[in-house]
Amino acid sequence: MTSGQMLLAGFNGLFTKVASELTDMFTAFERVHFDEHNLKFDIVRDAQELQVKMPLHLSLTLILFYGL
């Protein structure tokens, strides 16, 4: 077997494994039932909760002088 054939066989095995795992994941998702309430989320609120609370004057100083 040449090195190209071995490389092709390795990639084939890798992609076969990925396809198998994706099939298993989609099968598991089909068994899970979500309420409509659980599907709703607020991206802006979540981002605001993750932000570090910092005084306004410090924020402006960092932006203006350091470009952060």
C-alpha positions as CSV (number, residue, x, y, z in Angstrom):
1,M,0.0,0.0,0.0
2,T,1.4,3.4,-1.0
3,S,1.5,6.3,1.4
4,G,-1.3,8.0,-0.6
5,Q,-3.5,4.9,-0.2
6,M,-2.7,4.8,3.5
7,L,-3.6,8.5,3.9
8,L,-6.8,7.9,1.9
9,A,-7.7,4.9,4.1
10,G,-7.1,7.0,7.2
11,F,-9.3,9.8,6.1
12,N,-12.0,7.4,5.0
13,G,-12.0,5.8,8.5
14,L,-12.1,9.2,10.1
15,F,-15.0,10.5,8.1
16,T,-16.9,7.2,8.6
17,K,-16.5,7.6,12.3
18,V,-17.7,11.2,12.2
19,A,-20.7,10.2,10.1
20,S,-21.5,7.5,12.6
21,E,-21.2,9.8,15.6
22,L,-23.4,12.5,13.9
23,T,-26.1,9.8,13.2
24,D,-26.0,8.8,16.9
25,M,-26.3,12.4,18.0
26,F,-29.2,13.2,15.7
27,T,-31.0,10.0,16.9
28,A,-30.5,11.2,20.5
29,F,-31.8,14.6,19.7
30,E,-35.0,13.1,18.2
31,R,-35.7,11.4,21.5
32,V,-35.4,14.7,23.5
33,H,-38.5,16.8,23.7
34,F,-38.2,20.5,24.4
35,D,-40.9,22.9,25.6
36,E,-41.4,26.1,23.6
37,H,-40.3,28.0,26.7
38,N,-36.9,26.3,26.7
39,L,-36.2,27.2,23.1
40,K,-36.5,30.9,23.7
41,F,-33.3,32.8,24.8
42,D,-32.1,36.3,24.8
43,I,-28.7,36.7,23.3
44,V,-28.4,40.4,24.3
45,R,-29.3,39.7,27.9
46,D,-26.9,36.7,28.1
47,A,-24.0,38.9,26.7
48,Q,-24.7,41.6,29.2
49,E,-24.6,39.1,32.1
50,L,-21.2,37.9,30.9
51,Q,-19.7,41.4,30.7
52,V,-17.4,42.6,33.5
53,K,-18.9,45.4,35.4
54,M,-16.5,48.3,35.1
55,P,-17.0,52.1,35.9
56,L,-17.8,54.2,32.9
57,H,-14.8,56.5,33.2
58,L,-12.4,53.5,33.3
59,S,-14.2,52.0,30.2
60,L,-13.8,55.2,28.3
61,T,-10.1,55.6,29.3
62,L,-9.4,52.1,28.0
63,I,-11.2,52.7,24.8
64,L,-9.8,56.1,24.0
65,F,-6.2,55.6,25.1
66,Y,-5.5,52.0,24.6
67,G,-7.9,51.1,21.8
68,L,-9.4,48.2,23.8
